[in-house]
Amino acid sequence: MERLDADGLILGIKRGVNFEQQKTHLLPGDLLVLFTDGIVEAENRNDEFFGDERLCQLLENLAGESATDIIELVLQQTRMFTQIHSFNDDVSLVVMRILSTDEN
């Protein structure tokens, strides 16, 4: 797992903002997962966050699944953790698998 976290304003809030940029190199078979803090900051009844560590472990366990299934299972596990069906914060989750050039 490699986390790329850049500081800055929320996208689209203000014009002309310079955003921090980060790079990494992705290989065939790698997953790229983009998510908002509504997932990792989802809280259970004990005021514990779902957290980065729990999300990383879950993604490692789901690495062989399709992108659609990963999204559904992450949302399902987050709901089970919080024991509520709806989220208190915005939740966005994008999952992409890097294909080799011969798979295109």
N, C-alpha and C positions, 0 to 999 in steps of 0.2 A: 504494500500500500504506500502510495505517495500522495500527500495532500498538498494541493496548490491553493493557497488562501491569500487573496490580495485585498488590501484595505482600500476603502473608498466609499463614496456615497452609493446609495441604492441606484441601480441602473434606471435612467429615465427621469430622475427627480429634478435635475438641473442641467441646463445646456452648458456646453463648453468646459466640462469637468475632465481633468486628466486622471485616468485610472492607472493604478499600478498593474504591471503586466508580469506574468510568470510563464515559463516554458518547461516542457518536458518532452521526452521522446517516447512515442508509443510504438509497440511492436504488435505484429499480428497475434490475435487472441486476447490482447489486453482489453480491459473494460475502462471506459471513461464514464464516470458518474458525476453528474452535476446536481447539486441539491441546495435548497435554501435551509436556513437555520430552524425552520419550523419542524424539521424532522429531528435533528439532534437536540433541540431544546424542548421537545415534547416531554411533559412531566407526568409522572405517575402520582398516586395518592400520597406517597411519602416525600413529595417534592424533589424526586430524583429525576435527572435528565436522561433521556434515551441515550444520548452521548455519542461522541465520535468513536470510542472504543467498541461499543455495542454495534454500531453501524458497520464499522470495518470488519468485525468478526462475522456479522451476518452476510456481508458482501463476499467475503472469502468463502463462506459455506455455499453461497448461491452462484459462484463464478461460472459454473457449467450450464446454468439455466439461460433461457432466452431473455432478451432485454425486457420484453413485456412481462414475463413471469417474475423477473427480479423486481420490477416496479411494484407489481401487485403484492409480492411477498414482503417487501420492505414496508409498504403501507399497512399490510395486515399485521406484521409484527409490532409496528409502532402503535397501532390501535390496541393490540393485546397488552402492550406494556402500559399504556395510559388507562386502559379499561374504559375508554370512551370512543364513540364512533367518529365524531368530528374533531377536527384539530382546532386549537385555540389561536394558532398563528398560520400565516400562509405557508403552504407546502408545495414546492415544485421539485420534481425529480425527473431527470433525464438520464437514460442509460444507453450507451453506444458501445458496440463491440468493434474493435479494429480488425478488419479482414486483410488477408494477404492479397497481393495483386492478382494472383491466379483465381481468387474467389470472386472478383468483381465482375 
